[in-house]
Amino acid sequence: FQWSSPAEAIERFKSQEIWFPPPQFYEFCRLCNFPSLGELQKFSSARALEGCERWMPVMLSAADGSIQLLPGDELYPEDPDYTGEKKMIMSTDKKVDDLMKEGGIFHRMVIKNVNNLAVYVNIQAKYKHINPLMIKCDNSDYNSRL
């Protein structure tokens, strides 16, 4: 076991020393907004009564990777499959880079492989929440669209 700050954990993930699944990568990126546990505690106490939103990531398989779509993203379905009963499968023959260059409203995680993730968010978070810092594990640059 090793205690790490969110930024240190992400750096260790990027260097492939450790691995954690995409939802945890997203949350570490969100925790990077807080320089200390005290700041996180102040934020969470102030935001606690604002409400929550139910999320279900929707996977879009692309030719060279996948994109985990989250609520608010322009490609997120109007009626996501919250239970898994519909067996929704979204796929495209396009490459991830092409999908990113075509897009404009992002709330997604790009997954090229298990150690190559990127978070892209340019929507306003609901319920006074805070968006994750946009961190990527490769050299792709879609910031011109953000």
C-alpha positions as CSV (number, residue, x, y, z in Angstrom):
1,F,0.0,0.0,0.0
2,Q,1.1,3.5,-0.7
3,W,-0.5,6.9,0.0
4,S,-0.5,9.1,-3.1
5,S,-2.1,12.4,-3.9
6,P,-4.5,12.3,-6.9
7,A,-1.9,13.9,-9.1
8,E,0.7,11.4,-8.0
9,A,-1.7,8.5,-8.6
10,I,-2.4,9.7,-12.1
11,E,1.3,10.0,-12.8
12,R,1.9,6.5,-11.6
13,F,-1.0,5.3,-13.8
14,K,0.5,7.1,-16.8
15,S,3.9,5.5,-16.2
16,Q,2.1,2.1,-15.9
17,E,3.3,1.6,-12.3
18,I,-0.4,1.1,-11.2
19,W,-3.7,0.7,-12.8
20,F,-7.2,1.7,-11.9
21,P,-10.5,1.5,-13.9
22,P,-11.9,4.5,-15.9
23,P,-14.4,5.6,-13.2
24,Q,-11.6,6.0,-10.7
25,F,-9.4,7.8,-13.3
26,Y,-12.3,10.3,-13.7
27,E,-12.6,10.8,-10.0
28,F,-8.9,11.3,-9.5
29,C,-9.0,13.9,-12.2
30,R,-11.8,15.6,-10.3
31,L,-9.9,15.4,-7.0
32,C,-7.0,17.2,-8.6
33,N,-9.1,20.4,-8.3
34,F,-8.4,20.4,-4.5
35,P,-5.0,21.2,-3.1
36,S,-5.7,19.7,0.3
37,L,-8.1,17.4,2.1
38,G,-9.4,20.5,3.9
39,E,-10.4,22.2,0.6
40,L,-12.1,19.0,-0.5
41,Q,-14.0,18.9,2.8
42,K,-15.1,22.5,2.5
43,F,-16.3,21.9,-1.1
44,S,-18.2,18.7,-0.2
45,S,-19.9,20.3,2.9
46,A,-21.0,23.3,0.8
47,R,-22.3,21.1,-2.0
48,A,-23.8,18.3,0.0
49,L,-27.5,19.4,-0.2
50,E,-27.5,20.3,-3.9
51,G,-28.5,16.9,-5.2
52,C,-27.1,14.2,-7.3
53,E,-27.4,12.9,-10.9
54,R,-27.6,9.2,-11.8
55,W,-25.0,8.4,-14.3
56,M,-24.5,5.4,-16.5
57,P,-21.6,5.6,-18.9
58,V,-22.4,4.5,-22.4
59,M,-19.6,2.8,-24.3
60,L,-19.0,3.8,-28.0
61,S,-16.7,1.4,-29.7
62,A,-14.5,3.0,-32.4
63,A,-12.1,1.5,-34.9
64,D,-9.0,2.1,-32.7
65,G,-10.4,2.4,-29.2
66,S,-13.5,3.4,-27.3
67,I,-15.2,6.4,-25.8
68,Q,-17.1,6.3,-22.5
69,L,-19.9,8.8,-23.0
70,L,-21.3,10.6,-20.0
71,P,-24.5,12.7,-19.5
72,G,-24.3,16.0,-21.3
73,D,-22.1,14.7,-24.1
74,E,-23.5,15.4,-27.6
75,L,-23.3,11.6,-28.4
76,Y,-24.9,10.5,-25.1
77,P,-28.2,8.7,-25.8
78,E,-31.5,10.3,-24.7
79,D,-32.6,7.0,-23.0
80,P,-29.5,5.2,-21.7
81,D,-29.7,1.6,-20.7
82,Y,-29.4,1.9,-16.9
83,T,-30.1,-1.8,-16.2
84,G,-28.2,-3.6,-19.0
85,E,-31.4,-5.2,-20.2
86,K,-31.5,-3.5,-23.6
87,K,-28.0,-4.7,-24.5
88,M,-27.3,-1.3,-26.2
89,I,-24.1,-1.5,-28.3
90,M,-22.9,1.7,-29.9
91,S,-20.2,1.4,-32.5
92,T,-18.7,3.2,-35.4
93,D,-16.0,2.5,-38.1
94,K,-14.5,6.0,-37.4
95,K,-11.3,6.4,-35.4
96,V,-11.3,8.0,-32.0
97,D,-9.4,11.0,-33.3
98,D,-11.9,11.7,-36.0
99,L,-14.8,11.5,-33.5
100,M,-13.0,14.0,-31.3
101,K,-12.3,16.4,-34.1
102,E,-15.9,16.3,-35.3
103,G,-17.3,16.8,-31.8
104,G,-18.0,20.0,-29.9
105,I,-19.8,19.2,-26.6
106,F,-17.8,16.8,-24.6
107,H,-18.3,14.8,-21.4
108,R,-16.3,11.7,-22.1
109,M,-13.4,9.5,-21.5
110,V,-11.3,8.3,-24.4
111,I,-9.9,4.9,-23.9
112,K,-7.2,3.8,-26.4
113,N,-6.0,0.9,-24.2
114,V,-6.0,0.0,-20.5
115,N,-3.2,2.5,-19.7
116,N,-4.1,5.2,-22.2
117,L,-7.1,7.2,-21.0
118,A,-8.1,10.8,-21.4
119,V,-10.9,12.9,-19.9
120,Y,-12.6,15.6,-22.0
121,V,-15.2,17.8,-20.4
122,N,-16.5,21.2,-21.6
123,I,-20.0,21.2,-20.2
124,Q,-21.2,22.8,-17.0
125,A,-21.4,20.4,-14.1
126,K,-24.8,20.0,-12.5
127,Y,-25.7,20.5,-8.8
128,K,-22.7,22.8,-8.2
129,H,-20.4,19.9,-8.7
130,I,-16.9,20.4,-10.2
131,N,-15.6,19.0,-13.4
132,P,-12.5,16.9,-13.6
133,L,-9.3,18.4,-14.8
134,M,-8.8,17.3,-18.4
135,I,-5.9,14.9,-18.2
136,K,-4.7,12.6,-21.0
137,C,-2.2,9.8,-21.0
138,D,-1.1,10.3,-24.7
139,N,-0.1,13.2,-26.9
140,S,-3.4,13.8,-28.7
141,D,-4.6,17.4,-28.6
142,Y,-8.3,18.3,-29.0
143,N,-8.0,21.5,-27.1
144,S,-8.7,23.6,-30.2
145,R,-12.3,22.4,-30.0
146,L,-12.7,22.9,-26.2
